[in-house]
Amino acid sequence: MNYLLVLPDYRAMGFSELKDADRVLHIYFEDRIDIKSEQNIYSQYDMYEEKSRDDISYVIGAEEGWGKIYDIDDLIENIQESDMFQDEKEDIIRELLKNNINFDISKYEIENILVNTKTY
């Protein structure tokens, strides 16, 4: 895996291709738009217009947080250089080296490390 997608709900998923991570992030926001539209929260928008959907995605991102795509190699390097306990570092790195990365990053409290990690 080369890329780590972290969604606003702290779910993290690994991808080999940047376009795949970007596609999943786009699907996430499309799903959030559908949920919000069912609740008539954005009833003043025409949901069939791409511009409206883009505007709503922006509002949702501002309200709920943005998903981000991180460089896994840079993240691993930052974890190794951090002042975390060695066993915590090993646990996180083990998760990041799996073929099927899928975990909750809040479990590992690495938000401060992600701040200094390369994003796309």
Secondary structure, DSSP 8 states (H G I E B T S, - for coil): --EEEE-TTSEEEEESSHHHHHHHHHHHHHHHHHHHHHTTTTTTS-TTSHHHHHHHHHHHHHHH---EEEEHHHHHHHHHHSSS-HHHHHHHHHHHTSSS-EEEGGGTT-HHHHTTS-B-
